C-alpha cells in the first residue's frame, strides 16, 4: 500500500483550517482513497481534507480498518501545527464516510 493518507487544502490558505477526515466508500471491503477526488464541496467552505486509506477487510481482520482510521486521526493531532489545523477546536473537525452519506463531528480527546 502506498501513502496512508493525502492532505488537501483550499487555494485560500488560512491558519487553523477546519478539516474533514474523509473515509472512502466500499463497505470496508473494497475501494481506494484514490477513487475519491471530488472535494470541491469542502474547499468551497474553506475546509481542508484528509483522505485516508485503510486496510480492507479482505486483506486484514477487524478491527484493522478502524485502527488505520484512528492512526490517521492521531497523525493529525500530532502534526497539527505543521499543517495549520487546530485539533483543540472541536467545532472544526468532521469525519465523513462516502458510503453512508453521514458526517460526524469527532473529538480527538476521547
N, C-alpha and C positions, 0 to 999 in steps of 0.2 A: 504494500500500500504506500502511496506517495505521502504528500503532506496531509496531516490530520485535520487541518482547517485552513481556510483562507479568510483574510480580513479585507473588507471593502469599506470605503468611506465616501460620502458625497463630495462633490467637487468643492463646495463651500466648506472648507475646513473651519472648525472652531474647537475651542477647548471643551473637554468633557462631553463628548458626543453621547447622546442616548444610543443604545445599542440593541440590536436584535440578534439573538443566537438562533440560527436557522438550522433545523434538522431536516434533511431531505426525506422525501416520501419513500415508500417501498415496504411498509409494514415490518421494518427491522430485518427483512429477509432479502431484499434486492434494492438496487439503485446505487447511485454515487453522487457525491456532492457536486461533481462537475455537471450533472444534469440540471442543476438549479442555477439559472443565470439571470432571471428577471427580478432584480432587486430595486427597480426604479421606484416602486411604490414606497419603499423605505427611504430611498435617497430624496424623494420629493418632500418628505417630512424631516429631512436632515438627520436621519438615523444612519449609523454605521451598521454593518452586517458582519457577523462571524458565521461563515458557512462551514459546518463541521462534517467530518466523515466519522463513521463508526463501524466497528466490526459487525458484519452481517450474521444473522442467526444461522445461516447455512455454513458458516466458517468457524464460529465461536459460540460457546454455550452462554445462555443468560446467566448473569446479567452483564455480559461483555459490552453490549451497546450502551447501556446505562452508565457503566463505568467510563466508557470513552466520552460520553456526553459530559459527565462530571469532570473529567480531566480537562476538557475544553473550557468549562466554566472556571476551574481553578487557574488555568493559564491566564484567563482574562483578569482575574483578581490579582494575580502575581505580577502581571505585566501592564497593569492599567496605566501607569504614568507614562510608559513608553508609547502608548497608543492614544493618549489624551482621552481616556474614558474614566468615569468616576464610579467605581464599584460600590461606593458607600451610598450613592443616590438611588434609593430603592424605586423611585418613580421612573427611572430611565433605563431599566433592564427588562427585556422581554425574551421569552423563549417561544419559538414558533416551529411547528412541525407541519409540513405541507399536507400530508395525507389527512390529518384531522381537521385542518382549517381553523384550528383554535390557537389563540395566542395566550400565553400565560405570563404573568409577571413573576419573576423569581427573586429569591432572597439568598444571596451568597453567604449570609451569616448563619444559615440553618444547616 
